[in-house]
Amino acid sequence: MTQVKSAIKDNNARHAPTPLIPREIVRRLLQNAYSDMLERWPFLCSLDELLTLLDTQYDTSGTSFVAIAGSALIQVVVALAIRQKMAAGAESHISGISHAYYRNACLLMGDLVLVAPSQHTVQALKAMAAFAGGTPDRHAEAMLLMNAEYIEKLTQGECP
């Protein structure tokens, strides 16, 4: 926990992404949180697909982002999973970690809206909006949802 908090502090200062916690921990977290998360956020892809994206994230290098939409989705889903499974009273100790992974997804925002539209892009933006909805930043939630809706229409061929 101390190493993760130290990495977050260092990476925030450098505007660099925070590395994910060990793969086995994230896999277990997603496996334990997924059914609860799917009830709240039914737009999420399957657990198998998330775990495949997670493996891709780890297999390519600790802090580099490969497929922008998949990486953003993994980062924000990890943030949501941490928040979902956070024990009452532990918020002050753990919320910085979930915010760091949300911030990782936000670092990809510029590229995320410029890449070819995909379901992962839509899911990442909706998940980012869900996370932002649990913060005082309602403007971010609205902006993320509007972008998600627009990109979703693009993927369905409804926009020029």
VENQUIDA-V184592 format. One record per residue. N is the residue number from 1. RES is the residue in one letter. SS is DSSP state (@ for helix, = for strand, . for the rest). PSI is psi in radians with two decimals (999 if undefined). Layout:
n->[N/N]
res->[RES/RES]
ss->[SS/SS]
psi->[PSI/PSI]
//
This chain:
n->[1/2/3/4/5/6/7/8/9/10/11/12/13/14/15/16/17/18/19/20/21/22/23/24/25/26/27/28/29/30/31/32/33/34/35/36/37/38/39/40/41/42/43/44/45/46/47/48/49/50/51/52/53/54/55/56/57/58/59/60/61/62/63/64/65/66/67/68/69/70/71/72/73/74/75/76/77/78/79/80/81/82/83/84/85/86/87/88/89/90/91/92/93/94/95/96/97/98/99/100/101/102/103/104/105/106/107/108/109/110/111/112/113/114/115/116/117/118/119/120/121/122/123/124/125/126/127/128/129/130/131/132/133/134/135/136/137/138/139/140/141/142/143/144/145/146/147/148/149/150/151/152/153/154/155/156/157/158/159/160]
res->[M/T/Q/V/K/S/A/I/K/D/N/N/A/R/H/A/P/T/P/L/I/P/R/E/I/V/R/R/L/L/Q/N/A/Y/S/D/M/L/E/R/W/P/F/L/C/S/L/D/E/L/L/T/L/L/D/T/Q/Y/D/T/S/G/T/S/F/V/A/I/A/G/S/A/L/I/Q/V/V/V/A/L/A/I/R/Q/K/M/A/A/G/A/E/S/H/I/S/G/I/S/H/A/Y/Y/R/N/A/C/L/L/M/G/D/L/V/L/V/A/P/S/Q/H/T/V/Q/A/L/K/A/M/A/A/F/A/G/G/T/P/D/R/H/A/E/A/M/L/L/M/N/A/E/Y/I/E/K/L/T/Q/G/E/C/P]
ss->[./@/@/@/@/@/@/@/@/@/@/@/@/@/././././././././@/@/@/@/@/@/@/@/@/@/@/@/@/@/@/@/@/@/././././././@/@/@/@/@/@/@/@/@/@/@/@/@/@/./././././././@/@/@/@/@/@/@/@/@/@/@/@/@/@/@/@/@/@/./././././@/@/@/@/@/@/@/@/@/@/@/@/@/@/@/@/@/./@/@/@/@/././././././@/@/@/@/@/@/@/@/@/@/@/@/@/@/@/././././@/@/@/@/@/@/@/@/@/@/@/@/@/@/@/@/@/@/././././.]
psi->[-0.71/-0.71/-0.73/-0.81/-0.66/-0.74/-0.69/-0.83/-0.81/-0.78/-0.59/-0.71/-0.60/-0.03/0.63/2.72/2.56/2.24/2.56/2.64/2.92/2.47/-0.81/-0.65/-0.77/-0.73/-0.83/-0.72/-0.84/-0.71/-0.68/-0.53/-0.30/-0.85/-0.70/-0.68/-0.71/-0.58/-0.73/-0.60/1.35/-0.14/-0.17/2.58/3.09/2.77/-0.73/-0.74/-0.71/-0.75/-0.59/-0.77/-0.69/-0.82/-0.70/-0.73/-0.80/-0.65/-0.31/-0.46/2.58/-0.79/0.03/2.54/2.19/-1.54/2.01/-0.92/-0.77/-0.68/-0.78/-0.72/-0.82/-0.81/-0.83/-0.56/-0.66/-0.74/-0.77/-0.69/-0.73/-0.81/-0.71/-0.69/0.06/2.25/2.49/2.32/-0.24/0.03/-0.77/-0.46/-0.53/-0.37/-0.52/-0.56/-0.81/-0.68/-0.58/-0.69/-0.58/-0.74/-0.68/-0.79/-0.70/-0.58/-0.41/-0.06/-0.82/-0.79/-0.60/-0.71/-0.16/-0.33/2.91/2.31/2.44/2.92/-0.61/-0.64/-0.84/-0.81/-0.72/-0.80/-0.71/-0.69/-0.67/-0.69/-0.70/-0.73/-0.81/-0.52/-0.37/0.23/2.97/-0.12/1.35/-0.46/-0.70/-0.74/-0.83/-0.77/-0.75/-0.73/-0.72/-0.75/-0.73/-0.77/-0.73/-0.81/-0.60/-0.72/-0.66/-0.75/-0.42/0.06/0.36/-0.15/2.65/999]
//
